[in-house]
């Protein structure tokens, strides 16, 4: 989420726009205009893969498609969402994420959507949103398993296997 917020601030939404992650308790509403982003879907699309590292650790790679909704509030919210929609699929966005957040790639953006929004003062404000879909290679590294001591025995004579057959009817 930090990487997406950095991309929005550095490449799309210029001041006075502010961006923050949604679903946080005890946080006052920003001054207009502002954007809130939150994860709305996580869809696994492949089995984990493993990467064995030189230090003996193992990296688990989980491949998933992630949906992030960006909602904009205030004057110019519709234009801001339209710009986010256009810039998400631009080659510059793909290059920015390759350089700043490896394992994350923009895939698709939904059409901008307008939503009704009334403030506590009963005033109408513009609110628009767009869903950004990304390919994510989430990784977790854990210590690997290794044998510290391995013993061997030699066998010089094989045991004989005896079987009996019951011939009774």
C-alpha positions, 0 to 999 in steps of 0.5 A: 500500500505504501508503494501505491501511495508513493506512486500516486503522490509522485506521479499522478496526484499533485498538491493539494491532494493527499493520499492515505490508506483506508480503514484506520480508526482514530484518524481525522478526515483529511482536508479536501481534496484527498484520496483513500486507498484500500485492498478490496480483493486478493485472488490466488492464481497459482500454487506457491513456488519455492526458491532456495537461497545461498544462506540456506533459507527458503523463499516462498512465492505466492502469486496473486491478483490484488485489487486496490480501490482508490476513492477520491473526495472533493473538488476535482475528484472525478478528474483525479480518478480519470487520471489515475485510470489512465496512468495505471496502464501507462508504461511509465507506471510499469517501469516505476513499479519495476524500479521501486516495488519489484514483484508488483505490476499494474494490470488493469483499472476499472472504469471510474465510478461516482458515489453519493457522499454527504458530509457531517454538515449535510453538504454534498461532496464529489466522491469517485473511485477506481479499482486498480488491479495488480499482479503481486508476487508476495514473498516470505523467507523462512529458515531452510531445513538442513542436516547437521549430522548424517551417519552411514552404515555399511551392510555386508550380509542381507537377511534372508526372507522366509515365507510360508504358504498355507496349503489347507483348503 
